[in-house]
Amino acid sequence: QVQLVESGGGLVQPGGSLSLSCSMSGFIANYDVMAWYRRAPGKQCEFVAAIASGRATNYAESVKGRFTVSRNNFNNTMWLQMNSLKPEDTAVYYCNLQGTNFWGQGTQVTVSS
């Protein structure tokens, strides 16, 4: 059974930085893209960033230039470096194997002064 576990969330002031990680355990064949999504209070879940096993990346327009996604294929870990954080980045952040129903439990990120 595949499990995804996020960590690294917390409270940060506007303009600050946080780094999230997602560790995957278990085995699943033929997955390629790992992704981050987020759900802000009262809003739908939205795509944040994704990275393929070949390191190709994709970002939501709202985070381009501020967030960086990376991964280690050997230990099945993905990270999200978040810089220049804004209050509107406040959300629960989830990792996902794109195209599957495997999701982590989420980690809260709060950007507030």
N, CA, C and O atoms as a GROMACS GRO file, in nm:
protein
  452
    1GLN      N    1   0.085  -0.119   0.000
    1GLN     CA    2   0.000   0.000   0.000
    1GLN      C    3   0.088   0.124   0.000
    1GLN      O    4   0.180   0.136   0.082
    2VAL      N    5   0.061   0.214  -0.090
    2VAL     CA    6   0.139   0.337  -0.101
    2VAL      C    7   0.093   0.436   0.005
    2VAL      O    8  -0.027   0.455   0.027
    3GLN      N    9   0.188   0.498   0.070
    3GLN     CA   10   0.158   0.606   0.165
    3GLN      C   11   0.244   0.728   0.131
    3GLN      O   12   0.362   0.716   0.100
    4LEU      N   13   0.180   0.843   0.140
    4LEU     CA   14   0.248   0.971   0.119
    4LEU      C   15   0.237   1.051   0.248
    4LEU      O   16   0.128   1.066   0.303
    5VAL      N   17   0.350   1.103   0.295
    5VAL     CA   18   0.351   1.178   0.420
    5VAL      C   19   0.420   1.312   0.397
    5VAL      O   20   0.537   1.318   0.360
    6GLU      N   21   0.343   1.419   0.419
    6GLU     CA   22   0.399   1.554   0.406
    6GLU      C   23   0.448   1.604   0.541
    6GLU      O   24   0.399   1.563   0.647
    7SER      N   25   0.546   1.692   0.535
    7SER     CA   26   0.594   1.758   0.657
    7SER      C   27   0.652   1.893   0.619
    7SER      O   28   0.680   1.921   0.503
    8GLY      N   29   0.670   1.977   0.722
    8GLY     CA   30   0.737   2.104   0.699
    8GLY      C   31   0.649   2.226   0.704
    8GLY      O   32   0.699   2.338   0.692
    9GLY      N   33   0.521   2.208   0.720
    9GLY     CA   34   0.433   2.324   0.726
    9GLY      C   35   0.452   2.402   0.855
    9GLY      O   36   0.524   2.359   0.945
   10GLY      N   37   0.387   2.516   0.862
   10GLY     CA   38   0.396   2.598   0.982
   10GLY      C   39   0.347   2.738   0.959
   10GLY      O   40   0.283   2.768   0.858
   11LEU      N   41   0.379   2.825   1.053
   11LEU     CA   42   0.340   2.965   1.047
   11LEU      C   43   0.462   3.048   1.006
   11LEU      O   44   0.570   3.034   1.063
   12VAL      N   45   0.443   3.135   0.909
   12VAL     CA   46   0.552   3.219   0.862
   12VAL      C   47   0.498   3.356   0.828
   12VAL      O   48   0.382   3.370   0.789
   13GLN      N   49   0.581   3.457   0.843
   13GLN     CA   50   0.539   3.593   0.810
   13GLN      C   51   0.543   3.615   0.659
   13GLN      O   52   0.618   3.547   0.588
   14PRO      N   53   0.464   3.707   0.610
   14PRO     CA   54   0.471   3.741   0.467
   14PRO      C   55   0.614   3.775   0.426
   14PRO      O   56   0.686   3.847   0.496
   15GLY      N   57   0.653   3.722   0.310
   15GLY     CA   58   0.789   3.740   0.262
   15GLY      C   59   0.885   3.632   0.308
   15GLY      O   60   0.998   3.626   0.261
   16GLY      N   61   0.840   3.549   0.398
   16GLY     CA   62   0.924   3.443   0.450
   16GLY      C   63   0.928   3.320   0.362
   16GLY      O   64   0.870   3.318   0.253
   17SER      N   65   0.996   3.217   0.410
   17SER     CA   66   1.015   3.093   0.334
   17SER      C   67   0.980   2.972   0.419
   17SER      O   68   0.992   2.974   0.541
   18LEU      N   69   0.938   2.867   0.351
   18LEU     CA   70   0.916   2.736   0.411
   18LEU      C   71   0.953   2.631   0.310
   18LEU      O   72   0.947   2.653   0.189
   19SER      N   73   0.993   2.514   0.361
   19SER     CA   74   1.022   2.402   0.273
   19SER      C   75   0.937   2.284   0.317
   19SER      O   76   0.943   2.242   0.432
   20LEU      N   77   0.860   2.230   0.225
   20LEU     CA   78   0.777   2.113   0.251
   20LEU      C   79   0.845   1.990   0.191
   20LEU      O   80   0.916   1.998   0.092
   21SER      N   81   0.821   1.877   0.254
   21SER     CA   82   0.868   1.751   0.197
   21SER      C   83   0.755   1.651   0.192
   21SER      O   84   0.660   1.657   0.269
   22CYS      N   85   0.768   1.558   0.100
   22CYS     CA   86   0.670   1.450   0.083
   22CYS      C   87   0.749   1.320   0.066
   22CYS      O   88   0.825   1.305  -0.029
   23SER      N   89   0.729   1.229   0.158
   23SER     CA   90   0.797   1.100   0.150
   23SER      C   91   0.697   0.992   0.112
   23SER      O   92   0.587   0.984   0.167
   24MET      N   93   0.735   0.909   0.017
   24MET     CA   94   0.649   0.802  -0.029
   24MET      C   95   0.705   0.668   0.015
   24MET      O   96   0.824   0.640   0.000
   25SER      N   97   0.616   0.585   0.069
   25SER     CA   98   0.653   0.448   0.102
   25SER      C   99   0.560   0.355   0.027
   25SER      O  100   0.453   0.394  -0.019
   26GLY      N  101   0.603   0.230   0.015
   26GLY     CA  102   0.524   0.134  -0.062
   26GLY      C  103   0.570   0.133  -0.206
   26GLY      O  104   0.662   0.205  -0.244
   27PHE      N  105   0.504   0.052  -0.285
   27PHE     CA  106   0.545   0.037  -0.424
   27PHE      C  107   0.426   0.058  -0.516
   27PHE      O  108   0.316   0.009  -0.492
   28ILE      N  109   0.451   0.132  -0.622
   28ILE     CA  110   0.353   0.145  -0.728
   28ILE      C  111   0.429   0.150  -0.859
   28ILE      O  112   0.526   0.225  -0.874
   29ALA      N  113   0.384   0.070  -0.954
   29ALA     CA  114   0.453   0.064  -1.081
   29ALA      C  115   0.407   0.175  -1.173
   29ALA      O  116   0.292   0.218  -1.170
   30ASN      N  117   0.501   0.220  -1.255
   30ASN     CA  118   0.469   0.309  -1.366
   30ASN      C  119   0.411   0.444  -1.328
   30ASN      O  120   0.332   0.500  -1.404
   31TYR      N  121   0.449   0.497  -1.212
   31TYR     CA  122   0.409   0.635  -1.187
   31TYR      C  123   0.523   0.725  -1.229
   31TYR      O  124   0.639   0.684  -1.225
   32ASP      N  125   0.490   0.844  -1.269
   32ASP     CA  126   0.592   0.933  -1.322
   32ASP      C  127   0.593   1.069  -1.252
   32ASP      O  128   0.698   1.118  -1.210
   33VAL      N  129   0.476   1.128  -1.240
   33VAL     CA  130   0.470   1.265  -1.193
   33VAL      C  131   0.424   1.271  -1.048
   33VAL      O  132   0.322   1.212  -1.011
   34MET      N  133   0.499   1.343  -0.968
   34MET     CA  134   0.458   1.376  -0.832
   34MET      C  135   0.417   1.523  -0.830
   34MET      O  136   0.475   1.606  -0.900
   35ALA      N  137   0.317   1.553  -0.751
   35ALA     CA  138   0.263   1.689  -0.757
   35ALA      C  139   0.226   1.740  -0.619
   35ALA      O  140   0.203   1.663  -0.526
   36TRP      N  141   0.221   1.872  -0.610
   36TRP     CA  142   0.169   1.941  -0.491
   36TRP      C  143   0.038   2.010  -0.528
   36TRP      O  144   0.025   2.071  -0.634
   37TYR      N  145  -0.058   1.999  -0.438
   37TYR     CA  146  -0.184   2.070  -0.448
   37TYR      C  147  -0.207   2.142  -0.316
   37TYR      O  148  -0.141   2.112  -0.216
   38ARG      N  149  -0.299   2.235  -0.317
   38ARG     CA  150  -0.333   2.302  -0.191
   38ARG      C  151  -0.481   2.335  -0.188
   38ARG      O  152  -0.546   2.350  -0.292
   39ARG      N  153  -0.532   2.344  -0.066
   39ARG     CA  154  -0.672   2.383  -0.046
   39ARG      C  155  -0.676   2.493   0.058
   39ARG      O  156  -0.645   2.471   0.175
   40ALA      N  157  -0.716   2.611   0.014
   40ALA     CA  158  -0.731   2.724   0.105
   40ALA      C  159  -0.870   2.719   0.168
   40ALA      O  160  -0.961   2.659   0.111
   41PRO      N  161  -0.887   2.782   0.282
   41PRO     CA  162  -1.018   2.782   0.348
   41PRO      C  163  -1.127   2.833   0.256
   41PRO      O  164  -1.115   2.941   0.198
   42GLY      N  165  -1.233   2.755   0.242
   42GLY     CA  166  -1.347   2.796   0.161
   42GLY      C  167  -1.325   2.787   0.012
   42GLY      O  168  -1.411   2.832  -0.064
   43LYS      N  169  -1.213   2.730  -0.032
   43LYS     CA  170  -1.185   2.722  -0.175
   43LYS      C  171  -1.163   2.578  -0.217
   43LYS      O  172  -1.143   2.489  -0.135
   44GLN      N  173  -1.168   2.558  -0.348
   44GLN     CA  174  -1.143   2.424  -0.400
   44GLN      C  175  -0.993   2.395  -0.402
   44GLN      O  176  -0.909   2.485  -0.398
   45CYS      N  177  -0.964   2.267  -0.408
   45CYS     CA  178  -0.825   2.224  -0.418
   45CYS      C  179  -0.767   2.274  -0.551
   45CYS      O  180  -0.831   2.264  -0.656
   46GLU      N  181  -0.644   2.326  -0.546
   46GLU     CA  182  -0.582   2.376  -0.669
   46GLU      C  183  -0.442   2.321  -0.686
   46GLU      O  184  -0.373   2.291  -0.588
   47PHE      N  185  -0.402   2.308  -0.810
   47PHE     CA  186  -0.270   2.261  -0.846
   47PHE      C  187  -0.166   2.366  -0.809
   47PHE      O  188  -0.189   2.486  -0.827
   48VAL      N  189  -0.052   2.320  -0.758
   48VAL     CA  190   0.056   2.411  -0.723
   48VAL      C  191   0.178   2.386  -0.812
   48VAL      O  192   0.226   2.478  -0.879
   49ALA      N  193   0.228   2.262  -0.811
   49ALA     CA  194   0.350   2.232  -0.886
   49ALA      C  195   0.358   2.082  -0.907
   49ALA      O  196   0.299   2.004  -0.833
   50ALA      N  197   0.433   2.043  -1.010
   50ALA     CA  198   0.452   1.902  -1.039
   50ALA      C  199   0.591   1.880  -1.095
   50ALA      O  200   0.652   1.969  -1.153
   51ILE      N  201   0.639   1.757  -1.075
   51ILE     CA  202   0.771   1.723  -1.128
   51ILE      C  203   0.769   1.578  -1.174
   51ILE      O  204   0.723   1.488  -1.103
   52ALA      N  205   0.820   1.556  -1.295
   52ALA     CA  206   0.828   1.422  -1.351
   52ALA      C  207   0.958   1.355  -1.307
   52ALA      O  208   1.049   1.420  -1.256
   53SER      N  209   0.963   1.225  -1.329
   53SER     CA  210   1.083   1.152  -1.288
   53SER      C  211   1.206   1.201  -1.364
   53SER      O  212   1.318   1.191  -1.315
   54GLY      N  213   1.184   1.254  -1.483
   54GLY     CA  214   1.295   1.311  -1.561
   54GLY      C  215   1.328   1.454  -1.525
   54GLY      O  216   1.409   1.518  -1.592
   55ARG      N  217   1.263   1.505  -1.420
   55ARG     CA  218   1.288   1.638  -1.363
   55ARG      C  219   1.216   1.751  -1.436
   55ARG      O  220   1.234   1.867  -1.398
   56ALA      N  221   1.138   1.724  -1.537
   56ALA     CA  222   1.057   1.831  -1.597
   56ALA      C  223   0.958   1.882  -1.493
   56ALA      O  224   0.900   1.803  -1.419
   57THR      N  225   0.938   2.012  -1.488
   57THR     CA  226   0.853   2.072  -1.385
   57THR      C  227   0.741   2.154  -1.447
   57THR      O  228   0.749   2.196  -1.563
   58ASN      N  229   0.638   2.178  -1.368
   58ASN     CA  230   0.525   2.259  -1.410
   58ASN      C  231   0.474   2.331  -1.286
   58ASN      O  232   0.466   2.273  -1.178
   59TYR      N  233   0.438   2.459  -1.302
   59TYR     CA  234   0.395   2.539  -1.188
   59TYR      C  235   0.266   2.613  -1.220
   59TYR      O  236   0.241   2.650  -1.334
   60ALA      N  237   0.187   2.635  -1.118
   60ALA     CA  238   0.075   2.726  -1.130
   60ALA      C  239   0.129   2.867  -1.148
   60ALA      O  240   0.234   2.901  -1.093
   61GLU      N  241   0.058   2.949  -1.223
   61GLU     CA  242   0.104   3.086  -1.247
   61GLU      C  243   0.123   3.163  -1.117
   61GLU      O  244   0.212   3.247  -1.106
   62SER      N  245   0.041   3.135  -1.021
   62SER     CA  246   0.043   3.210  -0.896
   62SER      C  247   0.170   3.187  -0.814
   62SER      O  248   0.200   3.266  -0.725
   63VAL      N  249   0.243   3.079  -0.843
   63VAL     CA  250   0.362   3.048  -0.763
   63VAL      C  251   0.491   3.052  -0.845
   63VAL      O  252   0.599   3.038  -0.788
   64LYS      N  253   0.481   3.072  -0.975
   64LYS     CA  254   0.600   3.076  -1.060
   64LYS      C  255   0.697   3.183  -1.012
   64LYS      O  256   0.659   3.296  -0.981
   65GLY      N  257   0.824   3.143  -1.006
   65GLY     CA  258   0.927   3.237  -0.961
   65GLY      C  259   0.944   3.243  -0.811
   65GLY      O  260   1.040   3.301  -0.761
   66ARG      N  261   0.849   3.184  -0.738
   66ARG     CA  262   0.858   3.186  -0.591
   66ARG      C  263   0.876   3.047  -0.533
   66ARG      O  264   0.944   3.029  -0.432
   67PHE      N  265   0.814   2.948  -0.596
   67PHE     CA  266   0.820   2.810  -0.547
   67PHE      C  267   0.909   2.728  -0.639
   67PHE      O  268   0.915   2.751  -0.760
   68THR      N  269   0.978   2.630  -0.580
   68THR     CA  270   1.060   2.538  -0.657
   68THR      C  271   1.033   2.395  -0.610
   68THR      O  272   1.043   2.365  -0.491
   69VAL      N  273   0.998   2.309  -0.704
   69VAL     CA  274   0.971   2.169  -0.673
   69VAL      C  275   1.093   2.086  -0.714
   69VAL      O  276   1.154   2.112  -0.818
   70SER      N  277   1.127   1.987  -0.633
   70SER     CA  278   1.238   1.897  -0.663
   70SER      C  279   1.204   1.759  -0.611
   70SER      O  280   1.109   1.741  -0.534
   71ARG      N  281   1.282   1.660  -0.652
   71ARG     CA  282   1.256   1.524  -0.606
   71ARG      C  283   1.383   1.441  -0.611
   71ARG      O  284   1.478   1.473  -0.682
   72ASN      N  285   1.381   1.334  -0.533
   72ASN     CA  286   1.487   1.235  -0.535
   72ASN      C  287   1.420   1.103  -0.571
   72ASN      O  288   1.341   1.049  -0.493
   73ASN      N  289   1.452   1.052  -0.688
   73ASN     CA  290   1.386   0.931  -0.736
   73ASN      C  291   1.430   0.807  -0.658
   73ASN      O  292   1.357   0.708  -0.654
   74PHE      N  293   1.547   0.812  -0.598
   74PHE     CA  294   1.598   0.693  -0.530
   74PHE      C  295   1.528   0.668  -0.397
   74PHE      O  296   1.503   0.553  -0.360
   75ASN      N  297   1.496   0.774  -0.326
   75ASN     CA  298   1.426   0.754  -0.199
   75ASN      C  299   1.282   0.805  -0.204
   75ASN      O  300   1.218   0.822  -0.100
   76ASN      N  301   1.232   0.831  -0.326
   76ASN     CA  302   1.091   0.867  -0.344
   76ASN      C  303   1.048   0.983  -0.255
   76ASN      O  304   0.945   0.976  -0.188
   77THR      N  305   1.127   1.088  -0.256
   77THR     CA  306   1.096   1.207  -0.178
   77THR      C  307   1.084   1.327  -0.271
   77THR      O  308   1.160   1.342  -0.367
   78MET      N  309   0.989   1.412  -0.240
   78MET     CA  310   0.968   1.535  -0.317
   78MET      C  311   0.967   1.652  -0.220
   78MET      O  312   0.921   1.640  -0.106
   79TRP      N  313   1.018   1.764  -0.265
   79TRP     CA  314   1.020   1.884  -0.183
   79TRP      C  315   0.953   2.002  -0.255
   79TRP      O  316   0.941   2.004  -0.378
   80LEU      N  317   0.910   2.097  -0.176
   80LEU     CA  318   0.858   2.222  -0.231
   80LEU      C  319   0.920   2.336  -0.152
   80LEU      O  320   0.886   2.358  -0.036
   81GLN      N  321   1.011   2.407  -0.215
   81GLN     CA  322   1.072   2.524  -0.152
   81GLN      C  323   0.986   2.644  -0.185
   81GLN      O  324   0.965   2.677  -0.302
   82MET      N  325   0.935   2.710  -0.083
   82MET     CA  326   0.843   2.822  -0.101
   82MET      C  327   0.908   2.948  -0.047
   82MET      O  328   0.935   2.959   0.072
   83ASN      N  329   0.932   3.043  -0.134
   83ASN     CA  330   0.992   3.171  -0.098
   83ASN      C  331   0.893   3.285  -0.123
   83ASN      O  332   0.794   3.268  -0.193
   84SER      N  333   0.922   3.399  -0.066
   84SER     CA  334   0.838   3.518  -0.084
   84SER      C  335   0.691   3.486  -0.061
   84SER      O  336   0.605   3.521  -0.141
   85LEU      N  337   0.665   3.419   0.048
   85LEU     CA  338   0.529   3.374   0.076
   85LEU      C  339   0.434   3.491   0.098
   85LEU      O  340   0.472   3.594   0.153
   86LYS      N  341   0.312   3.471   0.056
   86LYS     CA  342   0.206   3.571   0.066
   86LYS      C  343   0.092   3.515   0.149
   86LYS      O  344   0.076   3.393   0.157
   87PRO      N  345   0.011   3.600   0.209
   87PRO     CA  346  -0.105   3.551   0.285
   87PRO      C  347  -0.195   3.459   0.201
   87PRO      O  348  -0.254   3.365   0.255
   88GLU      N  349  -0.205   3.486   0.073
   88GLU     CA  350  -0.291   3.402  -0.011
   88GLU      C  351  -0.232   3.264  -0.038
   88GLU      O  352  -0.298   3.180  -0.099
   89ASP      N  353  -0.110   3.239   0.008
   89ASP     CA  354  -0.054   3.104   0.001
   89ASP      C  355  -0.100   3.017   0.117
   89ASP      O  356  -0.072   2.897   0.120
   90THR      N  357  -0.169   3.076   0.212
   90THR     CA  358  -0.220   3.001   0.326
   90THR      C  359  -0.315   2.891   0.278
   90THR      O  360  -0.413   2.918   0.208
   91ALA      N  361  -0.285   2.768   0.317
   91ALA     CA  362  -0.364   2.652   0.272
   91ALA      C  363  -0.309   2.526   0.336
   91ALA      O  364  -0.202   2.527   0.398
   92VAL      N  365  -0.382   2.420   0.321
   92VAL     CA  366  -0.329   2.287   0.349
   92VAL      C  367  -0.268   2.236   0.219
   92VAL      O  368  -0.334   2.234   0.115
   93TYR      N  369  -0.144   2.195   0.227
   93TYR     CA  370  -0.071   2.148   0.109
   93TYR      C  371  -0.065   1.995   0.110
   93TYR      O  372  -0.033   1.933   0.212
   94TYR      N  373  -0.096   1.938  -0.005
   94TYR     CA  374  -0.101   1.793  -0.020
   94TYR      C  375  -0.007   1.748  -0.131
   94TYR      O  376   0.012   1.819  -0.230
   95CYS      N  377   0.054   1.632  -0.114
   95CYS     CA  378   0.126   1.572  -0.226
   95CYS      C  379   0.043   1.459  -0.285
   95CYS      O  380  -0.039   1.397  -0.217
   96ASN      N  381   0.067   1.434  -0.409
   96ASN     CA  382  -0.015   1.340  -0.486
   96ASN      C  383   0.070   1.276  -0.595
   96ASN      O  384   0.158   1.339  -0.652
   97LEU      N  385   0.042   1.150  -0.621
   97LEU     CA  386   0.096   1.088  -0.742
   97LEU      C  387  -0.005   1.117  -0.851
   97LEU      O  388  -0.115   1.063  -0.850
   98GLN      N  389   0.032   1.202  -0.946
   98GLN     CA  390  -0.066   1.244  -1.044
   98GLN      C  391  -0.123   1.127  -1.123
   98GLN      O  392  -0.051   1.037  -1.166
   99GLY      N  393  -0.252   1.131  -1.138
   99GLY     CA  394  -0.320   1.024  -1.210
   99GLY      C  395  -0.361   0.909  -1.121
   99GLY      O  396  -0.415   0.809  -1.168
  100THR      N  397  -0.335   0.922  -0.990
  100THR     CA  398  -0.375   0.818  -0.896
  100THR      C  399  -0.458   0.880  -0.785
  100THR      O  400  -0.474   1.002  -0.777
  101ASN      N  401  -0.511   0.795  -0.702
  101ASN     CA  402  -0.585   0.841  -0.584
  101ASN      C  403  -0.500   0.838  -0.458
  101ASN      O  404  -0.553   0.836  -0.347
  102PHE      N  405  -0.369   0.839  -0.475
  102PHE     CA  406  -0.280   0.839  -0.360
  102PHE      C  407  -0.247   0.983  -0.322
  102PHE      O  408  -0.184   1.057  -0.398
  103TRP      N  409  -0.291   1.021  -0.201
  103TRP     CA  410  -0.270   1.154  -0.148
  103TRP      C  411  -0.213   1.145  -0.007
  103TRP      O  412  -0.238   1.049   0.066
  104GLY      N  413  -0.136   1.246   0.030
  104GLY     CA  414  -0.094   1.256   0.168
  104GLY      C  415  -0.204   1.313   0.255
  104GLY      O  416  -0.313   1.345   0.208
  105GLN      N  417  -0.174   1.326   0.384
  105GLN     CA  418  -0.274   1.377   0.479
  105GLN      C  419  -0.277   1.529   0.482
  105GLN      O  420  -0.370   1.589   0.535
  106GLY      N  421  -0.175   1.591   0.425
  106GLY     CA  422  -0.169   1.737   0.417
  106GLY      C  423  -0.089   1.798   0.530
  106GLY      O  424  -0.077   1.742   0.639
  107THR      N  425  -0.034   1.915   0.501
  107THR     CA  426   0.038   1.992   0.603
  107THR      C  427  -0.004   2.137   0.591
  107THR      O  428  -0.012   2.192   0.481
  108GLN      N  429  -0.032   2.200   0.705
  108GLN     CA  430  -0.086   2.335   0.706
  108GLN      C  431   0.026   2.438   0.689
  108GLN      O  432   0.128   2.432   0.757
  109VAL      N  433   0.004   2.530   0.597
  109VAL     CA  434   0.093   2.644   0.581
  109VAL      C  435   0.011   2.770   0.606
  109VAL      O  436  -0.092   2.793   0.541
  110THR      N  437   0.056   2.850   0.700
  110THR     CA  438  -0.013   2.975   0.733
  110THR      C  439   0.084   3.091   0.718
  110THR      O  440   0.191   3.093   0.779
  111VAL      N  441   0.045   3.186   0.634
  111VAL     CA  442   0.128   3.304   0.612
  111VAL      C  443   0.055   3.423   0.671
  111VAL      O  444  -0.048   3.467   0.619
  112SER      N  445   0.109   3.474   0.780
  112SER     CA  446   0.040   3.581   0.852
  112SER      C  447   0.139   3.659   0.937
  112SER      O  448   0.237   3.604   0.987
  113SER      N  449   0.111   3.788   0.952
  113SER     CA  450   0.194   3.869   1.040
  113SER      C  451   0.133   3.875   1.178
  113SER      O  452   0.189   3.940   1.267
   0.00000   0.00000   0.00000
